[in-house]
């Protein structure tokens, strides 16, 4: 609703007539005069008292009759006094109240009510239990949704593994051998051998010892390894003991000992080597016969995915590589889109799972907000179905009021400002501006209206949801100013220039030196004059006015505090009542 410009005084009511524009009332036919001077005098006095009572009491109809009666005789002057006070100019309009928060719990599956913990009108806090309902369908929905999410995550893991497998990496640090040749854009199938990777940083030697030394050899024992080809001895250790039965041609039974030693970089596989261990009694232990060195680890590297070759790394015979080093890159035209599509499926499945879990929560519900239970449609043993709204809660401790303010007055408020509110029952509230929706403005009829949201404390619950409220806020204020009733200010044109001026008729003993020459209006026969004549002791004074409210107007200059000013005439006849 568009704003209505309104004003209201902040000072006590003046002992003057209520503001009524004398010129706005249409003239009436002249009333008959009562006979007799005594009666006339008495009536005048009674009328004067009636006018005063109407002014002080706000009697609109009686005051209108007094001030607009068209009897030929002007009656007595009804004066007012200029006084010091405070005037506020206000903007008013209407708004609607609503609860700050509302929560409605609506079921998505059928079930049977087991327990109900609340009733309508009960105050609850967030987290308080509301009811329990058993629903096998809701539980099944959660189970099915969870299984779908798990299956999709497994599919995604496989896709990611496929994407990772498009890059062939070294499984451990070592040296490449038997490297295959590849060309860019060459199609490679899964399982294709890329190279053989050997760990030649260490060498191992498998030797057989007599069971006579079974108790003298143990894992971790130091060993002297000799390599005749280079005529050097290296320190190694026993890594593993295999209790096998190797029988020599002489008929002796032996067990296997696997010895490991570091490769200084000058040794390779299949070199003759022997070893010597020391027994617990200090004696030397030798193997049945010499053995040959082996690479500590050897593995064929193969592709785990199919695709065209898009690049390769240090893929060369005898190249030293580190663990995880990238050797060959394969491409895929579908893997990226497959992963994106699978992620979308997972996201949708997660939404369904969350909804299913939320729905299951509605069958063992707790209050989502603080507030009052405005509706509870449950009884124990009741069968409920999907779509039923079973509980409604409103947080009416804090209310929101939405008003609209036009572009002429929107600059007078801002977030944090206070706005006076009242309902049709006379209850008074105070709202605080929390937001001004500049983007939600609506234009029409030459102005723009902005939605403004107010927050109102409603601890006693007297402000009801949906209530219409009258609002007002101050746009300007003048303190300790000279003011007169609004009807005391009249408007005339200067004869010489035609300029329109504001005039107040002030009671004086004689005419002032700067008496303005006004172009007074003429009146038809039977029509009363609306301003006093000089012979009545009142003279026009040009004034500068300021702000006004519904009763008074600020006089910036021209009239002083305590001046007696013309307000209107009383009447001498009430025969038309």
Secondary structure as UniProt FT lines:
FT   STRAND          4..9
FT   HELIX           22..24
FT   HELIX           37..57
FT   HELIX           60..68
FT   STRAND          77..81
FT   STRAND          83..106
FT   STRAND          111..116
FT   TURN            120..121
FT   STRAND          123..124
FT   TURN            126..127
FT   STRAND          131..134
FT   HELIX           136..165
FT   STRAND          167..169
FT   STRAND          174..177
FT   TURN            184..185
FT   STRAND          187..188
FT   TURN            190..191
FT   STRAND          193..210
FT   HELIX           211..213
FT   TURN            214..216
FT   TURN            219..220
FT   STRAND          222..227
FT   TURN            228..231
FT   STRAND          232..247
FT   TURN            249..250
FT   STRAND          253..262
FT   TURN            269..270
FT   STRAND          272..278
FT   TURN            280..281
FT   STRAND          284..286
FT   STRAND          291..302
FT   STRAND          307..312
FT   TURN            317..318
FT   STRAND          320..321
FT   TURN            323..324
FT   STRAND          326..330
FT   HELIX           335..361
FT   HELIX           362..364
FT   STRAND          371..376
FT   TURN            380..381
FT   STRAND          383..384
FT   TURN            386..387
FT   STRAND          389..406
FT   TURN            407..409
FT   HELIX           410..412
FT   TURN            415..416
FT   STRAND          418..422
FT   TURN            424..425
FT   STRAND          428..444
FT   TURN            445..446
FT   STRAND          447..457
FT   TURN            459..460
FT   TURN            465..466
FT   STRAND          468..485
FT   HELIX           486..488
FT   STRAND          490..494
FT   TURN            495..497
FT   STRAND          500..507
FT   TURN            513..514
FT   STRAND          518..519
FT   TURN            525..526
FT   HELIX           534..536
FT   STRAND          538..542
FT   STRAND          544..548
FT   STRAND          552..557
FT   TURN            561..562
FT   STRAND          564..569
FT   TURN            575..576
//
